Amino acid sequence: MKVLITGGAGFIGSHVVRLFVTKYPHYQVYNLDKLTYAGNLENLSDIEDRENYTFLRGDIVDAGYLEEIFSGYKFDAVIHLAAESHVDRSISDPLAFVETNVIGTVNLLNAARRHWKDDLGKHLFYHISTDEVYGSLGEQGLFTESTAYDPRSPYSASKASSDHFVRAWHHTYGLPVKVSNCSNNYGPNHFPEKLIPLAIHNIKSEKPVPVYGKGENVRDWLYVLDHARAIDVIFHEGRVGETYNIGGVNEWRNLDLIHLLCDVMDQKLGREKGHSRKLITFVKDRAGHDLRYAIDSSKLMRELGWRPSVTFEEGLSKTVDWYLENPGWLESVTSGNYQSYYEQQYTNR
Ligand code: NAD
C-alpha cells in the first residue's frame, strides 16, 4: 500500500506519519509538505531514515506537481492534512486559506480522480477537517455529524468548503472518500501560536500570557496522539462516504485551562503555586470569536471502538514535559518571523 499523507511535517501530520511508518512497515508512506512556517522536518527526525518513508517537498496548489507525483508514485490512498490552520492568520490573510485549503484540496481530488478512474473502488481519499465548520454553540448542545455547517471565520469557511468539495467528488464522480472533523488538538510539536504551546512558551520564559477577551470561550481538547489513533482506525475500518466526529469529551473554558497549565508548570519548574497565574494578561478579543465548540464522537466510539486514551491532566503533563525537554525545538521555531508575527498579534492591538 502506497499512502500519500499531505501536511506531514506539521503538528498533527507528523504524528500521523510516524504512526503509519512505524505501525505499518509494509506500507510505503509519502509525506508531501510545502514546509510553510508551520512545517518542520525536525518533527520527524527519528523516522527520516526508515526505508518505508519518503519526503516530497511540494505545494498542493501546484496541480502540475501533483500530476507528476501521482504519475510517478501511483499512490493507493491519500490522507489529506495539509492546510493553513491558524484562525488568527486567516483573519489577516484569508486568501492564503482559500488557495491552500480550497484550491489545494480540489487539485488533490482532481489528481486522485484522474489517476484512480479505472479502479476507483481500490482507492481512498481521507480528508481531515475540524469541528469549527459547525459554527458556535451556546452553553448547551454538541455538534453531531448531521449538524448544519455554519463556519464563521475565514479558516473554518475554507475548511467547510474543502469538506463540501470532498463529498461532491464522492457523489458526482464516485471517488471513495472519508471525512473526519476533530476538536482542538494539543501535544508535542504544536507551533507556539496556538493557545497551549504559546502559554507554555511564555510561562517558561516568564512573559505575559495573552488570553483573548475574558477567557470565557470553551473548547474541547484532544491529545494529538489520540487524534492520530482515530485517523488510523477510520482510515482502515471506517465506512466509505461517511463522516466521523472526533473529540476528547473534555471541555474547558480558556481561562480555567490556562490556570491549570500555570499550576502544572509551577509544579514542574519548582515555582511557588500561583506564581505563573500572575503572568495572565487579557488582550482584545479575536474578531468574531466563536463562544463554544463541543463535539459528539459517539458514532466513532460506537462503530469503531475508538476512545481517547489519556486524560487531560496526563496529556497536559506529557505535553509540558516535552516542551521543557526540547528547548531547541521551541527556540528554532520562535526565532525570525515568529517575533514580528507575535508582536503584531498581541502587542499592537
Ligand atoms: P499545521 O499548521 O501544524 O500543519 C499544516 C502543514 O501543512 C504544515 O506542515 C505545512 O507546511 C503544510 N502545508 C500548508 N500549506 C501547504 C501547501 N499549500 N502544500 C503542501 N503543504 C502545505 O496544522 P495542524 O494543526 O497539524 O492541522 C492539520 C490538519 O488538521 C489541518 O487540515 C487542520 O485543518 C486539521 N485540524 C487541526 C486541528 C488542530 O487542533 N490543530 C483540529 C482539527 C482539525
Boltz pocket constraint, residues with backbone or C-beta under 6 A from the ligand:
constraints:
  - pocket:
      binder: B
      contacts: [[A, 6], [A, 7], [A, 8], [A, 9], [A, 10], [A, 11], [A, 12], [A, 13], [A, 32], [A, 33], [A, 34], [A, 35], [A, 36], [A, 37], [A, 38], [A, 39], [A, 40], [A, 58], [A, 59], [A, 60], [A, 61], [A, 80], [A, 81], [A, 82], [A, 83], [A, 84], [A, 85], [A, 86], [A, 100], [A, 104], [A, 128], [A, 129], [A, 130], [A, 131], [A, 159], [A, 181], [A, 182], [A, 183], [A, 184], [A, 185], [A, 186], [A, 189], [A, 191]]
      max_distance: 6.0
